[in-house]
């Protein structure tokens, strides 16, 4: 799994690619989120356009980020959700929990 962290207008954009399957994949994501929160960046856009597969561990990471960002007065928007994750969100009834956008620009504008 690869992660690219970009700060734009005090919004953290996390570009993820590969597979998000286990703890070794979650650690760099949560470290990037923690670093952003320490620097008062509490709004997150997660670009999933490069993701191949995400399991329940990955889903729990997104819930964790959503909780932390809202706790800090911010928010989270998911972008370019792969069909497999969209199915997982629907099955778990979490599709209503996560704000979604068609593009990173749209997600940034939503804040």
C-alpha atoms as one frame of an Amber mdcrd trajectory, in Angstrom:
protein
   0.000   0.000   0.000   1.195   3.492  -0.815   0.136   6.792   0.722   0.725
  10.333  -0.461  -0.100  13.152   1.982  -0.800  16.585   0.530  -1.811  19.700
   2.475  -3.895  22.185   0.501  -5.605  25.157   2.153  -5.087  23.442   5.543
  -6.962  20.365   4.267  -5.135  17.038   4.315  -5.518  14.995   1.140  -4.506
  11.363   1.500  -4.013   9.628  -1.834  -4.085   5.883  -1.220  -3.141   3.154
  -3.669  -2.802  -0.606  -3.483  -4.539  -2.822  -0.930  -5.658  -1.909   2.589
  -5.853  -5.250   4.359  -4.087  -5.275   7.698  -2.351  -3.417  10.475   0.871
  -2.910   8.507  -1.189  -0.978   5.953  -3.071   1.078   8.535  -0.111   2.381
  10.533   1.201   4.853   7.910  -2.314   6.201   7.313  -2.985   6.783  11.003
   0.478   8.349  11.431  -0.273  10.786   8.581  -3.622  11.649  10.177  -1.991
  12.151  13.574   0.643  14.439  12.067  -2.045  16.528  10.360  -4.092  16.800
  13.539  -0.991  17.890  15.482  -0.591  20.669  12.901  -4.221  21.804  13.255
  -5.343  20.287   9.962  -8.610  18.571  10.903 -10.260  18.274   7.464  -9.465
  15.151   5.457 -10.045  14.096   1.874  -9.259  10.455   1.205  -8.707   9.791
  -2.496  -9.282   6.090  -3.107  -8.819   6.166  -6.881  -5.704   3.984  -6.715
  -7.103   1.375  -4.330  -7.575  -2.217  -5.436  -9.019  -3.916  -2.366 -10.135
  -2.783   1.089 -11.380  -5.136   3.807 -13.050  -4.485   7.158  -9.697  -3.429
   8.653  -9.494  -0.651   6.089 -13.072   0.333   6.776 -12.280   0.626  10.486
  -9.386   2.971   9.633 -11.792   5.279   7.803 -14.152   5.202  10.793 -11.208
   6.017  13.053 -10.217   9.008  10.888 -13.828  10.210  10.750 -14.098  10.036
  14.547 -10.766  11.799  15.133 -11.469  14.530  12.596 -14.954  15.237  13.932
 -13.596  15.215  17.480 -11.167  17.938  16.401 -13.964  19.963  14.790 -13.248
  18.817  11.240 -14.539  16.251   8.823 -13.778  13.592   6.248 -14.821  13.112
   2.635 -14.167   9.978   0.561 -13.349  10.414  -3.146 -13.215   7.925  -6.048
 -14.650   5.035  -4.037 -13.912   1.681  -5.693 -16.936  -0.521  -6.385 -15.720
  -3.143  -3.905 -15.596  -0.580  -1.071 -18.925   0.896  -2.106 -20.441  -2.595
  -1.808 -18.830  -3.016   1.627 -20.224   0.347   2.755 -23.695  -0.670   1.600
 -23.536  -4.107   3.255 -22.410  -2.618   6.570 -24.982   0.207   6.303 -22.147
   2.744   6.572 -22.804   4.339   3.187 -24.809   7.048   4.962 -22.038   7.736
   7.489 -19.287   8.795   5.093 -19.598  11.967   3.019 -18.592  11.311  -0.590
 -17.488  13.469  -3.497 -16.840  12.853  -7.182 -13.459  14.642  -7.146 -10.870
  16.029  -4.774 -11.843  19.548  -5.833 -15.504  18.869  -4.993 -14.483  17.404
  -1.628 -12.373  20.462  -0.784 -15.232  22.774  -1.770 -17.579  20.860   0.556
 -15.627  22.071   3.598
